[in-house]
Amino acid sequence: MKKKATKRELKDLFTGLAFIFPSFLGFLIFTLIPVIISLFLSFTKWNFMEGWGAIKFTGLENYIRLFTDEWFINSYRNNIVFTLITVPALLALGLVLAVIINKYIWGGGVVRILIFIPYIASVVAVCTVWMVLLQPSYGPINSFLRAIGIENPPGWLTDFKWSLPSIMIIYIWQQVGYYAIVFLAGLKGISEDVYEAASIDGASTVRQFFSITIPLISPTTFFLAIMGIIGSFKVFDQISVLTQGGPGSSSSVMAYYVYRTAFEYFDMGYANTLAWALFVLVFAVTLVQWKLQSKFTNE
């Protein structure tokens, strides 16, 4: 009896391994091995157009170079500013939109579709529309600003000071629908009995929002905050289409600088160094968030 049970256990083990093997093989080939190769290349100088034989090991030279690279410093700073502004704005706007749709709009399904369309729309199409709207000389936005008395409106995407804020506005407009939809799902999990009890006790709508909605929606907020931070550090499409990091390096971010270094300058070794610098920053921020999870969420 014991021998038969052992055979069955072995059979179950090999069956399980057989199911796992394809996924593990895919992870090994497409994730783990490329990550190891990327880490190795970050210590080298390599123009990949010259083939594998052109790889030259340079030790920590690429990592030392980071501290004197003006484009890296500006891109790093821009990315942090981008994250600190867009993520809180998206969380706040998304939650407010969700509450309004959930409580005060009849036929919320249509509204959900409308606010979600920008999120699923082509980034290139969205950016093209915004480029027309923000055109400095003849764009509708600047024409309106001139009409109300502002003689010298911003150059927006062509302005050194306004290029990054312009991209932030576009990014928030495109992403806020997703945040609202996820918050709506979270709001559905809050019992109406809680709000009714609060109303009986005399709590106003604003008081209910801050004392009931925000605490009970905190797990959803935490999830969106983590995903938002990771997403903000990966922003690339909008930068590539709208400004190409310019004017100068005023709107460059890390993901775009990694791409530019690899596929415009063909410096694959330094591009991998930049990628690992970005990974360290994202990992550190995410780790801090996980450590603070218990303090800011209600399970």
Helices and strands as residue ranges (DSSP letters): H 2-27, I 28-32, H 33-41, E 44-45, G 48-50, G 52-54, E 56-57, H 61-65, G 66-68, H 70-104, H 108-120, H 123-133, H 140-147, G 156-158, H 163-187, H 192-200, H 205-208, I 209-213, H 214-216, H 218-233, H 237-242, H 254-263, H 268-291, H 293-296
